[in-house]
Amino acid sequence: MVFTSETLKTVLKRTEFLDKHAGTLSSKWAKITKSSQDTAGRDIQDLMAKGILKKEVQEGRSTSYELVW
């Protein structure tokens, strides 16, 4: 498999991110499917406060979030 420098940068960035936030992501998101909406909302707010997620700017009823690299 041939990696370009951009591909390698992306892989390294993702690895650094996952290493940095592994405990938070694994414990929060592994449980989110069995939580109430209130709990899921608090979890998302916590991840946003920690700088892991940010809310995407958009209009309408749906809310989207993206990982902060």
ZAMARGU-4260 file (C-alpha; in steps of 0.2 Angstrom, whole numbers, plus 5000, padded with zeros to 4 digits):
<rodrens>
0) 5000/5000/5000 | 5007/5017/4995 | 5004/5032/5007 | 5005/5050/5001 | 5011/5063/5014
5) 4993/5069/5016 | 4986/5052/5019 | 5000/5049/5032 | 4996/5066/5040 | 4978/5061/5042
10) 4982/5044/5049 | 4994/5052/5062 | 4981/5066/5067 | 4968/5053/5070 | 4979/5042/5080
15) 4985/5057/5091 | 4966/5061/5093 | 4961/5044/5098 | 4976/5042/5110 | 4972/5059/5118
20) 4953/5055/5120 | 4953/5036/5121 | 4946/5035/5139 | 4932/5048/5136 | 4926/5042/5120
25) 4926/5023/5124 | 4917/5026/5141 | 4904/5039/5135 | 4900/5033/5117 | 4900/5014/5122
30) 4886/5017/5134 | 4876/5031/5124 | 4865/5018/5115 | 4858/5012/5132 | 4856/5030/5139
35) 4841/5042/5140 | 4841/5057/5129 | 4845/5068/5144 | 4860/5058/5148 | 4866/5058/5130
40) 4863/5077/5130 | 4874/5079/5145 | 4887/5068/5138 | 4888/5078/5122 | 4889/5094/5132
45) 4903/5087/5142 | 4913/5082/5126 | 4910/5099/5119 | 4916/5107/5135 | 4932/5096/5134
50) 4935/5102/5116 | 4932/5085/5109 | 4916/5089/5099 | 4909/5105/5092 | 4892/5109/5085
55) 4891/5112/5066 | 4883/5128/5061 | 4867/5124/5051 | 4849/5128/5050 | 4834/5117/5053
60) 4829/5104/5066 | 4844/5093/5065 | 4859/5095/5075 | 4876/5089/5069 | 4893/5088/5078
65) 4910/5086/5072 | 4926/5080/5080 | 4939/5094/5084 | 4956/5089/5077
</rodrens>
